[in-house]
Amino acid sequence: MPIIPDSNDHAAASTAGSQIIDYGDTYGGDLRQNIVGGRGNYNTINVVNHNDRSTLGAKGFDILSKHISKNALHNSGEVSEQPKCHPGTRVAILDHLSTWACLLTSPYPIQWLHGPAGAGKSSILRTIAQRLFEEGLLIGSFFFFRTSPGRNTSENVIATIAYQLALAIPETRQHIGEAVERNPIIFSLSLWDQALALIISPLVSVFYDPQFHSHKYPRVIIIDGLDECREQDKQSYLLRVLRGIIQFVPLPLAVLVASRPEHHIRGAFDLRTMNECSSRLGLDDSYQPDADIRRYLVDKFNDICQRRPTEFPSDMEWPSPVAIEELVAKASGQFIYVSTVDKFVSSPRHNPIKRLNVVLGAVSAGKQKPFEQLDSLYSTIFETIEEAYVTSALRVLGFLLIPRLNLPKHRYGYESHSPAYLEHFLEFERGDVRQFLFDLESLLTIRANRINIQFFHASLSDYLFDKSRSGQFWIDSGLIYADIVQHSIAHLLTWPGKHPLTWLASVQRWLTFPAEVGVFFVEYNQLLSSNTGSTLELRQAIEQCDFDKVIATLTKTNANGMKDICPVILDIAMHESQRFENADKIFLPKILRFRQIILERIPIYFSNIRLKSFLVCVCLAYAEGAPAVIGQFMNDLAEFLLSPTDRRVEQNKGFNLLENTRMPPLIAYVKPFLNDTEGKYFVNEVEYTNITLLLIQGMSRADRPSGLEYLASGLNPARNYVSNLSSNLMSSSDNQGKPENRPQSEFSPVLRSYIVNRISPYLFSHSIVRSDLVEETKMILENPRARFGPNSEFLSSMEAYVSRAGAESTSTSNSISAGPLDGVIEMIKAFWR
């Protein structure tokens, strides 16, 4: 490939008739006069002067016109029919480009406008090209387009620019035509040779013509969509040719180039010779794209309303401000999204209200394709990925874009969506993530290895996870969930492994990783157990998972594998058992081992009524659907029920439920023991009654010093059972058998609210009719609103209990109600037996 001379290269002299410009570059014109000009060092260009020019060049210009790409001009039918900037939008960037184009002495004659796919680069260049054309500042333009013949190759770029040059500066027309006549095969030579003969030499010739007024001539060349030129190597080469034109011509020319920020194009601008004479203009948030997009949407929707008033009720605000903001957020600053929405909604054959609802997801799209234009853009980009990397690229994108889930934090101190994190988590080689995503720079940006990968399009995930839109590039979210769970298990089993870093901060973050995995499993318990797909790798990971090792590993990091990770793995195993043949034989040992782990700790809770009440109330909270404040609820409940010794016992020998901010998945596996009528830990009606009385008495005495002190001093001595219950509550679980002094604790609003609204109604319905509880209930009902407010469900449950007492009926219910994992629990109970 010919090498374009740098600013410190001198053209070498040669024999008349041709001149060697640089290594292997030959200009085949008749060179007789030396003209010095250009930017930087002096460069010698030999130009022919003729006395009689009346007929020279006409034939050559006709030949030239047959070698241009007619549809690539800014005012061609094919280009001009495409949208320009919407009125009132992109004002700042258009003004910036207009000012730059007018400067005769700009230190940066090359301007690179770059941005992601669909950002509106071409609309901006179509607008500025028309503006400069009307102001007499445009030499010529070439708009590349990937699927348009003649516009997707660099073959005719120089000829097309030269043709427009002849029209913009008529004095050059004769020189251009003569160059073609002297060398009819000029169009088969390199782009640089063509530029020398058809652009540089004609401009140099007219510049030294005394009759040429240089201050009036056009000066800007526009190249749009450089990345859509199908010959990737020619994209960088064309940039060097354009730089050479500016360097060798003594006129202050300017070149505006627009493209996506592809690696090779960025690399070309990073070279010293290009970097020194160019500036970059990125379509980012600094130009407030959201404001422009909002204005575009409002104007377009108003236009629909004005053109079709009969389709909208007079009192209807359409679309709502919320809908506008949702579309703005989804656009992520990319105009192609809202342009696609506009085309779909404004279809004259369809109802715009219904169509917008389809776009917003409020109505099923059916066979409609609201994002056809956007999907075509995405598919075109994904088709550029090297075939060997497509599967890996989609796998990485799945991890990065999987909805409703964030990966465990702090893996080796890296951000969880960074290349380094993914390479460790997925066990890739260093540099693999960049390699896999190399061809997707127009959709995302990869910065430092430890920094999160950033996406330009919020709508990309919608495309990738919808098979009807992405087709061959569809990502199955179930397989991504399976991949995440499989690797999480693998990392827990191999932790601590070999740590790759040495500095303290990173080591500290690394040491917290198992704990982060625990939080991850708890937070996404339901999501993972219900959405994880079936893969052989996941099955093998579960089969090889050693619960004892997981529990031991997490205990070292102050996490709790027993209540967090193991139950989620079992939930997933339960779902997997419905998909794999003979899966029960594989997963049954895991179930049985976890059963044994629970049996080793559950007796602690049956050592006294305080711990038993605490466990039962937590299980009831799970059965009724865990509240958002479950962590505070459990701590407040423990503060009311448990002594300091009880809390230590629960933490060290029990399930350590107090360390959670969310409902521990373990509870789903504890409940079957409490429900098993034949089991040792079955909770019967008498025990429900004891727990109900304990909680109701605690709530009904607003002046109690503390829960235990009240129970010791405020009960009627005639109630023998309650006296025994009080003694039982006051007895410590330590070996001394002495009551413990507990700090005074309020019956917190969170605890009161949850007991009143959720737990007590269930407890009343499952308690036997017993005089102490009946009397306590009647006392509350004498002035219920003063104590508890107008809570109809709570009051109704107490009234029903008193009515049941009057009829001398008893409860027949004998188990805790089913919870969110009803089906799974039934399977567990079957395995238990």
C-alpha positions in Angstrom: 0.0 0.0 0.0 1.4 3.4 -0.8 2.7 5.5 2.1 1.5 9.0 2.5 4.3 11.4 3.1 4.5 13.0 6.6 5.0 16.7 7.1 8.8 16.2 7.2 9.0 14.2 4.0 10.3 15.9 0.9 9.1 14.8 -2.6 11.9 13.3 -4.6 12.7 14.8 -7.9 12.4 12.6 -11.0 12.5 12.7 -14.7 10.1 14.8 -16.7 6.8 13.1 -17.3 6.5 11.6 -13.8 7.6 12.2 -10.2 8.1 9.9 -7.3 6.1 11.5 -4.4 7.2 8.9 -1.8 8.1 5.3 -1.6 6.3 3.7 -4.5 3.9 6.5 -5.1 3.9 7.8 -8.7 2.1 10.8 -10.1 2.0 10.2 -13.9 1.3 13.8 -15.0 3.4 16.0 -17.3 5.4 18.0 -14.7 7.3 21.1 -15.9 6.9 23.8 -13.3 7.7 23.6 -9.6 5.3 25.1 -7.2 6.0 25.2 -3.4 3.1 25.2 -1.0 1.3 23.3 1.7 1.2 23.2 5.5 4.4 22.3 7.4 7.6 21.8 5.4 7.9 22.6 1.7 6.6 20.0 -0.6 7.3 20.1 -4.3 4.4 19.6 -6.7 4.9 20.0 -10.5 2.0 21.5 -12.4 1.5 21.9 -16.1 0.5 25.4 -17.4 -1.1 25.8 -20.9 -1.7 28.9 -22.8 -4.8 27.7 -24.6 -7.3 26.2 -22.2 -10.5 26.7 -24.2 -11.1 23.0 -24.8 -8.7 21.2 -22.5 -10.3 19.1 -19.8 -13.8 18.7 -21.1 -13.4 15.2 -22.2 -11.6 14.3 -19.0 -14.4 15.7 -16.9 -16.9 13.6 -18.7 -14.8 10.6 -17.9 -14.6 11.6 -14.3 -18.4 11.9 -14.0 -18.6 8.2 -14.8 -16.4 7.2 -11.9 -18.2 8.9 -9.1 -20.7 7.6 -6.5 -23.7 9.8 -7.3 -25.7 8.7 -4.3 -22.9 9.5 -1.8 -23.3 13.3 -2.2 -25.0 15.2 0.7 -27.7 16.5 -1.7 -28.3 13.2 -3.6 -31.7 11.8 -3.5 -30.6 8.8 -1.5 -28.9 10.9 1.2 -31.0 14.0 1.3 -34.2 11.9 1.9 -32.7 10.7 5.2 -33.6 12.8 8.3 -31.6 15.8 9.4 -31.5 17.2 12.9 -35.0 18.0 14.2 -35.5 21.8 14.5 -34.3 23.2 17.8 -32.1 20.1 18.6 -28.3 19.6 18.4 -28.0 23.4 18.4 -24.8 23.6 20.4 -22.9 21.0 18.4 -24.1 22.4 15.0 -23.0 25.9 16.1 -19.6 24.5 17.2 -19.1 22.9 13.8 -20.2 26.0 11.9 -17.7 28.2 13.8 -14.9 25.7 13.2 -15.7 25.5 9.5 -15.4 29.3 9.2 -12.0 29.5 10.8 -9.2 30.1 8.2 -6.4 29.4 10.7 -7.7 26.5 12.8 -4.9 24.6 14.5 -7.0 21.5 14.0 -8.1 21.3 10.4 -9.4 17.8 10.9 -12.5 17.3 13.1 -13.5 13.7 14.2 -17.1 13.5 15.3 -17.6 10.1 16.9 -20.3 8.4 18.8 -22.1 5.0 19.3 -24.4 3.4 16.7 -27.6 5.3 16.4 -26.4 8.5 18.2 -27.4 10.7 15.3 -24.0 11.3 13.7 -25.3 11.1 10.1 -28.2 13.4 10.9 -25.8 16.0 12.2 -23.5 15.7 9.2 -26.4 15.9 6.7 -27.6 19.1 8.5 -24.1 20.7 8.7 -23.3 19.7 5.1 -26.5 21.4 3.8 -25.7 24.5 6.0 -22.1 24.8 4.7 -23.3 24.2 1.1 -25.7 27.1 1.4 -23.0 29.3 2.9 -20.6 28.4 0.1 -18.1 26.7 2.4 -18.5 23.1 1.2 -16.0 21.6 -1.2 -17.7 18.2 -1.3 -18.9 15.3 0.8 -19.1 11.5 0.8 -21.6 9.6 2.9 -20.7 6.0 3.3 -23.5 3.4 3.8 -22.8 -0.2 4.5 -25.6 -1.7 2.3 -25.6 0.8 -0.6 -23.5 -0.2 -3.7 -21.0 2.6 -4.5 -21.3 4.0 -1.0 -19.8 1.1 0.9 -16.3 1.2 -0.7 -13.5 3.7 -0.9 -13.0 3.1 -4.6 -14.8 6.3 -5.8 -14.2 8.6 -2.9 -11.5 10.7 -4.4 -13.2 10.9 -7.8 -16.5 12.0 -6.1 -14.8 14.7 -4.0 -12.9 15.9 -7.1 -16.1 16.1 -9.1 -17.7 18.3 -6.4 -14.5 20.3 -6.1 -14.8 21.2 -9.8 -18.3 22.5 -9.2 -17.5 24.3 -5.9 -14.3 26.0 -7.3 -14.9 26.2 -11.1 -11.3 27.2 -11.7 -10.2 23.7 -10.8 -12.4 22.0 -13.3 -10.1 22.3 -16.3 -7.1 21.1 -14.3 -9.0 18.1 -13.0 -10.2 17.2 -16.5 -6.7 17.5 -17.9 -5.3 15.2 -15.3 -7.8 12.5 -16.3 -7.1 13.0 -20.0 -3.3 12.7 -19.4 -3.8 9.5 -17.5 -7.1 7.7 -18.3 -6.3 4.9 -15.8 -6.0 7.3 -12.9 -9.1 5.7 -11.2 -7.3 2.4 -10.9 -4.3 3.9 -9.0 -4.1 4.3 -5.3 -6.2 6.8 -3.4 -3.1 8.9 -2.8 -2.2 9.0 -6.5 -5.7 10.0 -7.3 -5.7 12.7 -4.6 -2.4 14.2 -6.0 -3.7 14.4 -9.5 -7.4 15.3 -9.0 -7.4 17.4 -5.8 -3.9 18.6 -4.7 -2.4 19.6 -8.1 -5.6 21.5 -9.3 -5.8 23.4 -6.0 -2.2 24.3 -6.1 -2.5 25.5 -9.7 -5.4 27.8 -9.0 -4.0 29.1 -5.8 -1.0 30.6 -7.8 -3.3 32.0 -10.5 -3.3 35.8 -10.0 -7.0 35.9 -10.9 -8.0 33.5 -8.1 -9.4 35.1 -5.0 -8.6 32.6 -2.3 -10.7 34.3 0.5 -13.9 33.4 -1.3 -13.4 29.7 -2.0 -15.1 26.8 -0.2 -12.8 24.9 2.3 -14.6 22.0 4.0 -14.7 18.3 3.0 -17.1 16.0 4.8 -16.8 12.3 5.2 -19.7 10.5 7.0 -19.9 6.9 8.2 -16.2 6.1 7.6 -16.7 2.9 9.6 -19.3 1.7 7.1 -16.6 1.4 4.4 -16.4 -2.3 3.9 -12.6 -2.4 3.5 -11.4 -1.8 7.1 -7.8 -1.2 6.1 -8.9 1.5 3.6 -10.6 3.4 6.4 -7.4 4.3 8.1 -5.7 4.8 4.8 -8.3 7.3 3.7 -7.7 9.3 6.8 -4.0 9.5 5.9 -4.9 10.6 2.4 -7.1 13.4 3.7 -4.3 14.5 6.0 -2.0 14.5 3.0 -4.4 16.7 1.1 -4.5 19.3 3.9 -0.7 19.1 4.3 0.2 19.6 0.6 -2.4 22.2 -0.4 -1.4 25.8 0.4 -5.1 26.7 1.1 -6.5 26.3 4.7 -8.7 23.4 4.0 -10.7 21.5 6.7 -12.0 17.9 6.9 -15.0 16.7 9.0 -15.1 13.0 9.6 -17.9 11.1 11.4 -17.7 7.5 12.5 -18.3 5.1 15.3 -15.4 4.8 17.7 -14.0 1.7 16.2 -10.6 0.5 17.5 -8.7 1.0 14.2 -10.1 4.4 13.6 -9.3 5.5 17.1 -5.9 4.1 16.6 -5.4 6.1 13.4 -6.3 9.3 15.2 -4.0 8.4 18.0 -0.9 8.5 15.7 1.2 11.6 16.2 0.8 12.9 12.7 -3.0 12.7 12.9 -3.3 13.7 16.5 -1.3 17.0 16.0 -3.8 18.2 13.3 -7.1 16.9 14.6 -9.6 17.3 17.4 -12.3 15.0 18.6 -15.9 15.7 19.2 -17.8 13.0 21.1 -21.5 12.7 21.2 -21.8 12.4 24.9 -23.9 13.9 27.7 -22.0 17.2 27.6 -24.3 18.2 24.7 -27.5 17.3 26.7 -28.9 14.7 24.3 -31.8 13.9 26.7 -33.2 17.4 26.4 -33.0 17.2 22.6 -34.6 13.8 22.6 -37.4 15.0 24.9 -38.1 17.9 22.6 -38.1 15.6 19.5 -40.6 13.3 21.1 -42.9 16.1 22.3 -42.9 17.7 18.9 -43.5 14.5 17.0 -46.4 13.4 19.3 -47.9 16.9 19.1 -47.8 16.6 15.4 -49.6 13.3 15.5 -52.3 14.9 17.7 -52.7 17.8 15.4 -52.9 15.7 12.2 -55.3 13.2 13.7 -57.4 15.0 16.4 -60.4 12.6 16.0 -58.4 9.7 17.5 -57.8 11.4 20.8 -60.4 12.3 23.5 -60.5 16.1 24.1 -59.7 15.6 27.8 -56.9 13.2 27.3 -53.2 14.1 27.8 -51.3 12.0 25.4 -48.7 10.9 25.9 -48.3 11.3 29.6 -45.1 13.0 31.0 -44.2 9.6 32.6 -44.3 7.9 29.2 -42.1 10.6 27.7 -39.6 10.2 30.4 -39.6 6.5 30.1 -38.8 6.8 26.4 -36.1 9.4 27.0 -34.5 7.0 29.5 -34.7 4.1 27.2 -33.1 6.1 24.4 -29.9 6.6 26.4 -29.1 9.6 24.3 -29.4 7.7 21.0 -31.7 9.3 18.5 -32.2 6.1 16.5 -34.4 4.7 19.3 -36.9 7.7 19.3 -36.8 7.9 15.6 -37.8 4.2 15.4 -40.6 4.9 18.0 -41.8 7.8 16.0 -42.1 5.8 12.8 -43.9 3.0 14.5 -46.4 5.2 16.4 -47.1 7.6 13.6 -48.2 4.9 11.1 -51.4 6.3 9.5 -52.9 2.8 9.3 -52.8 2.2 13.1 -54.0 3.7 16.3 -51.2 5.8 17.8 -52.4 5.3 21.4 -52.3 1.5 21.1 -49.0 1.6 19.2 -47.3 3.6 21.9 -48.6 1.2 24.5 -46.9 -1.6 22.5 -43.7 0.3 22.6 -44.0 0.9 26.4 -44.7 -2.8 26.9 -48.3 -2.2 28.2 -49.7 -4.2 25.4 -48.3 -7.3 23.7 -46.7 -6.6 20.3 -48.0 -9.8 18.8 -46.7 -9.9 15.2 -45.9 -6.2 15.1 -42.3 -5.1 15.0 -42.1 -1.8 16.8 -38.3 -1.7 16.8 -37.5 -3.2 13.4 -35.1 -0.4 12.4 -33.3 -0.6 15.7 -33.1 -4.4 15.6 -31.7 -4.2 12.1 -28.9 -1.9 13.3 -28.1 -4.2 16.2 -28.1 -7.3 14.0 -25.8 -5.7 11.5 -23.3 -4.9 14.3 -23.4 -8.4 15.7 -22.8 -9.8 12.3 -19.4 -8.1 12.3 -18.2 -10.3 15.3 -15.6 -12.8 14.3 -17.4 -16.1 14.0 -15.1 -17.9 16.5 -16.0 -15.3 19.2 -19.8 -15.0 18.7 -20.8 -17.5 21.4 -18.3 -16.1 24.0 -19.3 -12.6 23.2 -23.0 -13.3 23.8 -22.1 -15.2 27.0 -20.2 -12.2 28.3 -23.0 -9.8 27.3 -25.5 -12.1 29.1 -23.5 -11.7 32.3 -23.3 -7.9 31.9 -26.9 -7.3 30.9 -28.9 -10.1 32.7 -32.0 -8.4 34.1 -32.8 -8.0 37.8 -29.5 -9.3 39.0 -26.1 -7.9 40.1 -23.1 -10.2 40.4 -21.4 -10.7 43.8 -19.2 -7.7 44.6 -15.5 -7.2 45.2 -14.0 -10.1 43.3 -10.3 -9.5 43.7 -11.1 -5.8 44.2 -12.5 -5.4 40.7 -15.9 -3.8 39.8 -18.4 -6.6 39.0 -18.9 -5.6 35.4 -15.2 -5.1 34.5 -13.1 -7.2 32.2 -10.9 -8.3 35.0 -13.8 -9.5 37.2 -15.4 -11.4 34.4 -12.2 -13.1 33.4 -11.7 -14.3 37.0 -15.3 -15.2 37.6 -15.8 -17.1 34.3 -12.2 -18.5 34.3 -11.2 -16.8 31.1 -7.6 -16.0 30.1 -6.4 -12.4 30.7 -7.5 -10.2 27.8 -10.3 -12.6 26.6 -13.2 -10.2 27.3 -11.6 -7.4 25.2 -11.0 -9.9 22.4 -14.6 -11.2 22.5 -16.2 -7.7 22.5 -13.6 -6.2 20.1 -16.1 -5.6 17.3 -18.8 -4.1 19.6 -17.2 -0.7 20.3 -20.1 1.1 18.7 -22.4 -0.4 21.4 -20.1 -0.3 24.5 -16.9 1.1 25.8 -14.1 -0.8 27.6 -11.8 1.4 29.7 -9.4 0.2 32.4 -9.4 -3.5 33.2 -10.9 -3.0 36.6 -13.6 -0.5 35.6 -17.1 -1.5 34.6 -17.8 -1.9 30.9 -20.3 0.8 29.9 -23.1 0.4 27.3 -24.4 3.2 25.1 -27.9 1.7 24.5 -30.3 0.9 27.4 -32.4 -1.0 24.8 -29.7 -3.5 23.9 -30.7 -5.9 26.6 -34.4 -5.8 25.3 -33.1 -6.9 21.9 -30.7 -9.6 23.1 -33.2 -11.3 25.6 -36.1 -11.3 23.1 -35.7 -14.2 20.6 -38.3 -12.7 18.3 -36.1 -9.6 17.9 -32.5 -10.9 18.0 -32.9 -14.3 16.3 -29.5 -16.0 16.1 -28.1 -13.6 18.6 -30.7 -14.4 21.3 -29.4 -14.9 24.8 -31.2 -17.4 27.0 -31.4 -15.8 30.4 -32.0 -19.2 32.1 -28.6 -20.4 30.8 -26.9 -17.2 32.1 -28.4 -17.8 35.5 -27.2 -21.4 35.4 -23.7 -20.2 34.4 -23.6 -17.7 37.3 -24.8 -20.2 39.9 -22.4 -22.8 38.6 -19.4 -20.5 38.8 -20.4 -19.2 42.2 -20.5 -22.7 43.6 -17.1 -23.5 42.0 -15.5 -20.4 43.5 -16.8 -21.2 47.0 -15.4 -24.8 46.8 -12.0 -23.6 45.6 -11.7 -20.6 47.9 -9.3 -19.2 49.0 -7.2 -20.5 46.1 -4.3 -18.5 44.9 -4.7 -14.8 45.3 -3.2 -12.9 42.4 -2.8 -9.5 44.2 -0.6 -8.5 47.1 -1.6 -5.1 48.3 -3.7 -5.0 51.5 -6.8 -3.3 50.3 -7.3 -5.8 47.5 -6.6 -8.7 49.8 -9.3 -7.4 52.2 -11.8 -7.2 49.4 -10.8 -10.7 48.2 -11.4 -12.1 51.7 -15.0 -10.8 51.6 -15.9 -12.5 48.4 -17.6 -15.6 50.0 -19.6 -13.3 52.2 -20.7 -11.3 49.1 -21.7 -14.6 47.4 -23.8 -15.3 50.5 -25.6 -12.0 50.2 -26.0 -12.6 46.5 -27.7 -16.0 47.0 -30.0 -14.6 49.7 -31.0 -11.5 47.7 -31.8 -13.4 44.6 -33.0 -16.6 46.1 -36.4 -16.7 44.4 -35.1 -15.4 41.1 -32.3 -18.0 40.9 -34.4 -21.0 42.1 -37.2 -20.3 39.7 -35.3 -19.0 36.6 -32.1 -21.0 36.4 -31.9 -23.2 33.3 -30.7 -26.7 33.1 -27.1 -27.3 32.1 -24.9 -30.3 32.5 -22.2 -28.1 34.1 -24.7 -26.8 36.7 -25.8 -30.4 37.5 -22.2 -31.4 38.0 -21.5 -28.4 40.2 -24.4 -29.2 42.5 -23.5 -32.9 42.6 -19.9 -32.0 43.6 -21.0 -29.3 46.1 -19.8 -30.2 49.6 -22.2 -28.5 52.0 -19.9 -29.0 55.0 -17.0 -27.3 53.1 -19.3 -24.4 52.1 -20.4 -23.9 55.6 -16.9 -24.1 57.0 -15.6 -21.7 54.3 -18.2 -19.1 55.0 -17.9 -19.4 58.7 -14.3 -18.2 58.3 -15.5 -15.1 56.6 -18.3 -14.3 59.1 -20.9 -15.4 56.6 -23.3 -18.3 56.9 -23.5 -20.9 54.2 -26.0 -22.9 56.2 -28.8 -20.3 56.1 -27.8 -18.5 52.9 -26.1 -20.5 50.2 -26.9 -24.2 50.9 -30.7 -23.6 50.9 -30.6 -21.8 47.6 -28.5 -24.5 46.0 -31.1 -27.0 47.3 -33.9 -24.9 45.8 -32.2 -25.0 42.5 -31.5 -28.7 42.9 -35.2 -29.2 43.5 -36.1 -27.4 40.3 -33.4 -29.3 38.4 -34.7 -32.6 39.7 -37.8 -32.0 37.6 -35.7 -31.6 34.4 -33.0 -34.3 34.7 -33.6 -38.1 34.6 -32.8 -39.8 37.9 -31.9 -36.4 39.4 -33.4 -37.4 42.7 -30.7 -40.0 43.1 -28.1 -37.4 42.6 -29.6 -34.7 44.8 -31.1 -36.9 47.5 -27.7 -37.1 49.4 -27.6 -33.3 49.5 -31.1 -33.1 50.9 -30.3 -35.7 53.5 -27.1 -34.1 54.5 -28.8 -30.7 54.9 -31.5 -32.3 56.9 -28.9 -33.6 59.3 -27.3 -30.2 59.5 -30.7 -28.7 60.6 -31.3 -31.5 63.1 -28.0 -30.8 64.7 -29.2 -27.2 65.5 -33.0 -27.1 65.8 -33.1 -28.6 69.3 -31.5 -25.4 70.6 -34.8 -23.6 69.8 -36.8 -26.1 71.8 -34.8 -25.6 75.0 -37.1 -22.9 76.2 -40.3 -21.1 75.1 -38.4 -17.9 74.3 -36.3 -19.4 71.5 -39.2 -21.6 70.4 -41.5 -18.5 70.1 -38.8 -16.7 68.2 -38.3 -19.5 65.6 -42.1 -20.0 65.2 -42.7 -16.2 64.6 -39.9 -16.0 62.1 -41.4 -19.0 60.2 -44.8 -17.4 60.3 -43.3 -14.2 58.9 -41.9 -16.4 56.0 -45.2 -18.1 55.5 -47.0 -14.7 55.3 -44.4 -13.2 52.9 -41.3 -11.6 54.3 -41.7 -7.9 54.9 -39.3 -5.3 53.6 -38.1 -4.6 57.2 -37.6 -8.3 58.0 -34.2 -7.7 59.5 -35.5 -5.1 61.9 -38.5 -7.2 62.7 -36.3 -10.2 63.7 -34.0 -8.1 65.8 -36.9 -6.3 67.5 -38.6 -9.7 68.1 -35.3 -11.0 69.6 -35.0 -7.9 71.8 -38.5 -8.5 73.2 -38.3 -12.3 73.6 -34.6 -13.3 74.0 -32.2 -12.8 76.9 -28.6 -12.0 76.1 -27.7 -15.6 76.7 -30.5 -16.7 74.3 -29.0 -14.4 71.6 -25.6 -15.9 72.1 -26.9 -19.4 71.9 -29.0 -18.6 68.8 -25.9 -17.1 67.1 -23.4 -19.8 68.0 -25.4 -22.9 68.2 -28.5 -22.1 66.3 -29.1 -20.8 62.8 -27.8 -17.2 63.5 -31.0 -15.6 62.1 -30.3 -12.2 63.6 -27.5 -11.4 61.2 -29.9 -11.1 58.2 -31.5 -8.1 56.6 -33.6 -10.4 54.5 -35.5 -13.5 55.2 -33.0 -16.4 55.3 -33.8 -19.1 52.7 -33.0 -21.7 55.4 -36.5 -21.1 56.9 -38.1 -23.0 54.0 -36.2 -26.1 55.1 -36.9 -25.6 58.8 -40.7 -25.3 58.4 -41.2 -29.0 57.4 -39.9 -30.0 60.9 -42.4 -27.7 62.6 -45.3 -29.1 60.4 -44.5 -32.8 60.7 -47.1 -34.2 63.1 -45.1 -37.3 63.6 -41.8 -35.5 64.2 -40.1 -34.5 67.4 -40.4 -30.7 66.7 -44.0 -30.5 65.7 -45.7 -27.2 67.0 -49.1 -28.1 68.3 -52.1 -26.0 69.3 -51.0 -25.7 72.9 -47.7 -24.3 71.9 -49.4 -21.8 69.5 -51.6 -20.8 72.4 -48.6 -20.1 74.6 -46.9 -18.0 72.0 -50.1 -16.1 71.3 -50.6 -15.3 74.9 -47.0 -14.2 75.3 -47.1 -11.7 72.4 -50.6 -10.4 73.2 -49.7 -9.7 76.8 -46.6 -8.0 75.8 -48.4 -5.7 73.5 -51.4 -4.9 75.8 -49.3 -3.5 78.6 -47.9 -0.2 77.4 -46.5 0.6 80.8 -44.4 -2.6 81.2 -40.7 -2.0 82.0 -39.8 -4.8 79.7 -41.4 -7.8 78.2 -40.0 -10.2 80.8 -40.5 -8.0 83.8 -44.1 -7.5 82.9 -44.6 -11.2 82.6 -43.0 -11.7 86.0 -45.1 -9.1 87.8 -48.2 -8.3 85.9 -49.9 -11.7 85.7 -52.8 -12.8 87.9 -51.4 -15.4 90.4 -54.6 -17.3 90.1 -53.7 -18.2 86.6 -51.6 -21.2 87.3 -50.6 -21.9 83.8 -49.5 -18.4 83.1 -47.5 -18.4 86.3 -45.7 -21.4 85.1 -45.2 -19.8 81.8 -43.8 -16.7 83.4 -41.4 -18.9 85.4 -40.3 -20.6 82.3 -39.7 -17.3 80.5 -37.7 -15.9 83.4 -35.5 -19.0 83.7 -32.3 -18.5 81.9 -30.9 -21.1 79.5 -27.5 -21.0 81.2 -26.5 -23.6 83.8 -26.9 -21.2 86.8 -30.7 -21.0 86.3 -30.8 -17.4 87.4 -32.9 -14.7 85.7 -30.9 -12.3 83.6 -31.2 -8.5 83.7 -32.1 -7.4 80.2 -31.9 -3.8 79.0 -35.3 -2.2 78.8 -36.8 -2.5 75.3 -39.8 -0.9 73.7 -42.3 -3.0 71.8 -41.2 -1.3 68.6 -43.6 0.0 66.0 -42.2 -2.4 63.4 -42.7 -5.4 65.7 -46.1 -4.2 66.9 -47.3 -3.6 63.3 -46.1 -7.0 62.0 -47.6 -8.9 64.9 -50.9 -7.1 64.7 -51.2 -7.3 60.9 -49.7 -10.7 60.1 -48.7 -13.0 62.9 -51.4 -12.6 65.6 -54.4 -13.4 63.3 -52.7 -16.6 62.3 -51.8 -17.5 65.9 -55.4 -16.9 67.1 -56.8 -19.1 64.4 -54.4 -21.9 65.5 -54.7 -21.6 69.3 -56.9 -23.7 71.5 -59.7 -22.2 73.6 -58.1 -21.5 77.0 -59.3 -19.3 79.7 -56.2 -17.2 80.2 -56.0 -16.3 76.5 -59.7 -15.7 76.3 -59.7 -13.3 79.3 -56.7 -11.4 77.9 -58.4 -11.1 74.5 -61.6 -9.8 76.1 -59.6 -7.2 78.0 -58.1 -5.9 74.7 -61.5 -5.9 73.0 -63.0 -3.7 75.7 -61.0 -0.7 74.3 -59.3 -2.0 71.1 -59.0 1.3 69.2 -57.1 3.0 72.1 -54.5 0.3 72.0 -54.2 -0.9 68.5 -56.1 1.4 66.2 -58.9 0.4 63.8 -57.2 -2.7 62.4 -60.2 -4.8 61.3 -58.2 -8.0 60.5 -56.6 -8.1 63.9 -59.8 -7.2 65.8 -61.7 -9.7 63.7 -59.3 -12.5 64.5 -59.7 -11.8 68.3 -63.5 -11.5 68.0 -63.6 -14.8 66.1 -61.4 -16.4 68.9 -63.8 -15.2 71.6 -66.8 -16.4 69.6 -65.1 -19.7 69.3 -64.6 -19.8 73.0 -68.3 -19.1 73.6 -69.2 -22.0 71.4 -66.5 -24.2 73.1 -65.0 -25.2 69.8 -61.3 -25.9 69.3 -58.9 -25.5 66.5 -58.2 -28.4 64.2 -55.3 -26.8 62.4 -52.0 -28.2 63.3 -49.3 -26.8 61.0 -47.7 -23.6 59.8 -49.2 -22.4 56.5 -47.5 -22.9 53.2 -45.1 -20.2 52.0 -43.7 -19.0 48.7 -41.9 -22.3 48.2 -45.0 -24.4 48.8 -44.2 -26.9 46.0 -40.6 -27.2 46.9 -41.4 -27.7 50.6 -43.7 -30.6 49.7 -40.8 -32.3 47.8 -38.5 -31.7 50.8 -41.0 -33.3 53.2 -41.1 -36.3 50.9 -37.4 -36.6 51.0 -37.3 -36.1 54.8 -39.3 -39.3 55.2 
